[in-house]
Amino acid sequence: MTQENTQTGADDRATLAHEGLTHKQRQGLARLTHAAGFSLAGLRVGLKEPAFRLEVIVGLPMIALSFWLGEHWTEVLLLAGSVVLVMIVELLNTAIESAIDRVGLQWHALAKRAKDLGSAAVFLALLLCLATWAMALWSRFG
């Protein structure tokens, strides 16, 4: 085997080893792109959930409207951010529910507690969003 063949074989093994790396072993741009794939997969799964899909359908026009309603960049950020916060909390709530359901579908007080707390977090995010938008609308038109 020549020196060139040995180097080519080492490069092939390095490439194969790189493809088999766990997420924690990746670094730099490879880690970022690998993580982005997980994030996009999570959004695809989230869009299959009726509550999240509804929040996206209602939220995207609201985000667009925030650029019209907000009179300053901070208002736009608060309006759009409150909508995005609802979506984020809904995804986290869905993740909690999925993890609980993975453990078992039988009723358990702690499972109910976890699901109720996740639901309460979504409720509070919705109230914050509603209050933010109501105050912005009052400021603009009231």
C-alpha positions as CSV (number, residue, x, y, z in Angstrom):
1,M,0.0,0.0,0.0
2,T,1.4,3.4,-1.0
3,Q,1.5,6.5,1.2
4,E,-1.2,8.0,-1.0
5,N,-3.6,5.0,-0.5
6,T,-2.9,5.1,3.3
7,Q,-3.8,8.8,3.4
8,T,-7.0,8.2,1.3
9,G,-8.1,5.4,3.6
10,A,-7.5,7.5,6.7
11,D,-9.6,10.3,5.1
12,D,-12.4,7.9,4.3
13,R,-12.4,6.6,7.9
14,A,-12.4,10.2,9.2
15,T,-15.3,11.1,7.1
16,L,-17.3,8.0,8.2
17,A,-16.4,8.7,11.8
18,H,-17.5,12.3,11.4
19,E,-20.9,11.1,10.1
20,G,-21.4,8.9,13.1
21,L,-20.6,11.6,15.6
22,T,-23.2,12.2,18.3
23,H,-24.5,15.8,18.6
24,K,-22.3,16.5,21.6
25,Q,-19.2,15.5,19.7
26,R,-19.9,17.9,16.8
27,Q,-18.3,21.3,16.9
28,G,-18.8,24.6,15.1
29,L,-21.0,24.9,12.1
30,A,-21.6,21.1,11.9
31,R,-23.1,21.2,15.4
32,L,-25.2,24.2,14.5
33,T,-26.6,22.7,11.3
34,H,-27.2,19.4,13.1
35,A,-29.1,21.2,15.9
36,A,-31.1,23.2,13.3
37,G,-32.3,19.9,11.8
38,F,-33.7,18.9,15.2
39,S,-35.3,22.3,15.6
40,L,-37.0,22.0,12.2
41,A,-38.2,18.5,13.0
42,G,-39.7,19.8,16.2
43,L,-41.6,22.5,14.3
44,R,-42.9,19.9,11.9
45,V,-44.1,17.8,14.8
46,G,-45.6,20.9,16.5
47,L,-47.6,21.8,13.4
48,K,-49.3,18.4,13.6
49,E,-50.7,19.5,17.0
50,P,-54.0,21.3,16.6
51,A,-53.4,23.9,19.4
52,F,-50.0,24.9,18.0
53,R,-51.3,24.9,14.4
54,L,-54.1,27.2,15.5
55,E,-51.7,29.5,17.3
56,V,-49.5,29.7,14.1
57,I,-52.5,30.4,11.9
58,V,-53.7,33.2,14.2
59,G,-50.2,34.3,15.2
60,L,-48.5,34.9,11.8
61,P,-51.0,37.6,10.7
62,M,-50.6,39.1,14.2
63,I,-46.9,39.3,13.8
64,A,-47.3,41.0,10.4
65,L,-49.8,43.4,12.0
66,S,-47.4,44.2,14.8
67,F,-45.2,46.1,12.2
68,W,-48.2,48.3,11.4
69,L,-49.6,48.7,14.9
70,G,-46.3,49.3,16.7
71,E,-45.2,52.9,16.6
72,H,-41.6,52.2,17.6
73,W,-39.4,49.2,17.3
74,T,-39.9,48.3,21.0
75,E,-43.6,48.2,20.5
76,V,-43.2,46.0,17.5
77,L,-40.9,43.7,19.4
78,L,-43.3,43.5,22.3
79,L,-46.3,42.7,20.1
80,A,-44.5,40.2,17.9
81,G,-42.6,38.7,20.9
82,S,-45.8,38.1,22.9
83,V,-47.2,36.1,20.0
84,V,-44.0,34.1,19.6
85,L,-43.9,33.5,23.3
86,V,-47.3,31.8,23.1
87,M,-46.0,29.5,20.4
88,I,-42.8,28.7,22.4
89,V,-44.8,27.9,25.6
90,E,-47.2,25.7,23.6
91,L,-44.3,23.8,22.1
92,L,-42.9,23.3,25.6
93,N,-46.3,22.2,26.9
94,T,-46.6,19.7,24.0
95,A,-43.1,18.4,24.9
96,I,-44.1,17.9,28.5
97,E,-47.3,16.1,27.5
98,S,-45.4,13.9,25.1
99,A,-42.9,12.9,27.7
100,I,-45.7,12.1,30.3
101,D,-47.5,10.1,27.7
102,R,-44.3,8.2,26.8
103,V,-44.0,7.1,30.5
104,G,-47.6,5.8,30.5
105,L,-51.1,6.6,29.6
106,Q,-52.6,5.5,32.9
107,W,-53.8,8.3,35.3
108,H,-51.3,9.5,37.9
109,A,-51.5,12.5,40.1
110,L,-48.0,13.7,39.1
111,A,-48.7,13.3,35.4
112,K,-51.9,15.3,35.8
113,R,-50.0,18.0,37.8
114,A,-47.3,18.3,35.1
115,K,-49.9,18.6,32.3
116,D,-52.0,21.1,34.3
117,L,-48.9,23.2,35.0
118,G,-48.0,23.2,31.3
119,S,-51.5,24.2,30.4
120,A,-51.4,27.0,33.0
121,A,-48.1,28.3,31.4
122,V,-49.8,28.4,28.0
123,F,-52.8,30.2,29.6
124,L,-50.5,32.8,31.2
125,A,-48.7,33.4,27.9
126,L,-52.0,33.9,26.2
127,L,-53.1,36.4,28.9
128,L,-49.8,38.3,28.5
129,C,-50.3,38.4,24.7
130,L,-53.9,39.6,25.0
131,A,-52.9,42.3,27.5
132,T,-50.0,43.5,25.3
133,W,-52.2,43.7,22.2
134,A,-55.1,45.3,24.1
135,M,-52.7,48.0,25.5
136,A,-51.2,48.7,22.1
137,L,-54.6,48.9,20.5
138,W,-55.8,51.3,23.3
139,S,-52.7,53.4,22.9
140,R,-53.2,53.7,19.1
141,F,-57.0,54.0,18.9
142,G,-58.3,54.8,22.4
